Amino acid sequence: MTNQITDPAVLLGDGIPAAREAVAELAAEDGLDLYAVFVSSFDNTNPGEWARDTARMSDLDENDLLLAVAVGGTTYEYGYWVNEEFPSPRWTSSAR
């Protein structure tokens, strides 16, 4: 993940500016960096594992969150990654 919004499947369309604005607001309000990736498939990998592996390969840290969404046809899957040392007690950390 080099960009906070990555959409190689072109699923967001005209929604990319709004997504970037929401990510910037989260960073300004809470000091957290949300990364979101939208793909057409997780290639038969568990969504949580896909998100975890992507976060690790991207060197995301304890102030980062990763949301991964795969949309194929009429179905969608999502996974997320949050570092075990995530700073805010209102969030729960989980690598599914």
C-alpha positions in Angstrom: 0.0 0.0 0.0 1.6 3.2 -1.1 -1.6 5.2 -1.3 -4.2 5.4 1.3 -6.9 4.7 -1.3 -6.0 2.0 -3.8 -8.7 1.0 -6.3 -7.2 -1.2 -9.1 -10.6 -2.7 -9.7 -12.1 0.8 -10.3 -14.9 0.2 -7.9 -15.2 3.6 -6.3 -15.5 5.5 -9.6 -16.4 9.1 -8.9 -16.3 8.3 -5.1 -12.5 8.5 -4.8 -12.4 12.2 -3.8 -14.9 11.6 -1.1 -13.0 8.6 0.2 -9.8 10.6 0.2 -11.5 13.4 2.2 -12.9 10.9 4.7 -9.4 9.4 5.2 -7.9 12.9 5.7 -10.6 13.7 8.3 -9.9 10.5 10.2 -6.2 11.4 10.3 -6.8 14.9 11.4 -9.3 14.0 14.1 -7.7 10.9 15.6 -4.1 10.8 14.2 -4.9 7.5 12.5 -4.0 6.5 9.0 -6.7 4.4 7.2 -5.6 2.5 4.1 -8.3 1.1 1.9 -7.9 -1.2 -1.0 -10.7 -2.3 -3.4 -10.0 -5.3 -5.5 -12.1 -7.7 -7.6 -11.0 -10.8 -5.6 -8.8 -12.1 -2.8 -7.8 -15.0 -5.0 -9.3 -17.7 -2.8 -7.5 -16.3 0.3 -9.3 -15.6 3.5 -10.1 -11.9 3.5 -8.6 -11.3 7.0 -5.4 -13.1 6.0 -5.2 -11.2 2.8 -5.5 -7.9 4.7 -2.9 -9.0 7.3 -0.4 -10.1 4.7 -0.9 -6.9 2.7 -0.4 -4.7 5.8 2.8 -6.6 6.7 4.2 -6.3 3.2 3.3 -2.6 3.3 5.1 -2.0 6.6 1.9 -0.5 8.2 2.3 0.3 11.9 0.4 0.8 15.1 -1.3 4.0 13.9 -2.5 2.4 10.7 -5.6 0.5 9.8 -6.2 -1.5 6.6 -9.6 -2.2 5.1 -9.6 -4.5 2.1 -12.8 -5.0 0.0 -13.2 -7.4 -2.8 -16.2 -7.0 -5.1 -17.0 -9.6 -7.7 -20.2 -9.7 -9.6 -23.1 -9.5 -7.0 -21.1 -10.5 -4.0 -18.5 -8.8 -1.8 -16.1 -9.8 0.9 -14.0 -7.6 3.3 -11.2 -8.1 5.7 -9.3 -5.7 7.9 -6.1 -5.4 9.8 -5.3 -3.5 13.0 -2.0 -3.8 14.7 -1.9 -5.4 18.1 -0.5 -2.2 19.5 -3.2 0.0 18.1 -3.3 3.0 20.4 -7.0 3.6 21.0 -8.9 1.5 23.6 -12.2 2.2 21.8 -11.1 0.0 18.9 -10.4 -3.7 19.2 -7.4 -5.2 17.4 -7.9 -8.2 15.3 -6.2 -10.0 12.4 -8.7 -12.3 11.0 
